[in-house]
């Protein structure tokens, strides 16, 4: 009877380890998959503080895994790295062209 309990515990442990492994895999997979507010070529602006109308030219994750957005200031070419929550999408003006 004791060996049966040990075996059941072992089966339970293996099932739990499999579940833990699945959860860890899912977290790593989702972390590597970037769900983004922006895509390259989107037009954006900074709604708070100084104005920064820009075109999104780069998107990456820093070493902590946080998404960063590189905006190129329209008309000036200056690059700035933002957090996703610092920028908002803007509608294209009728005379603006979409980048390929």
C-alpha angles and dihedrals in degrees: 000000000000092000090052091055090048090050092048089050090050092050089048090049092050091049091049092047089050090052091048090049090050092050092048091048091049092050092049092046093049091045090055091048108078115212102195137194089209139037129202111281095030117134114234142169137201107244097193130055119348118016118254114170104185152158118240108244102165143020125189145146121250122224090275090055097251118143116245127191125209112211124191110211111241113248095006106055094222113151123220131178115224139180112245092249093057094067136057128198116253129206117248117254112238090252096049121099126219115239115241 
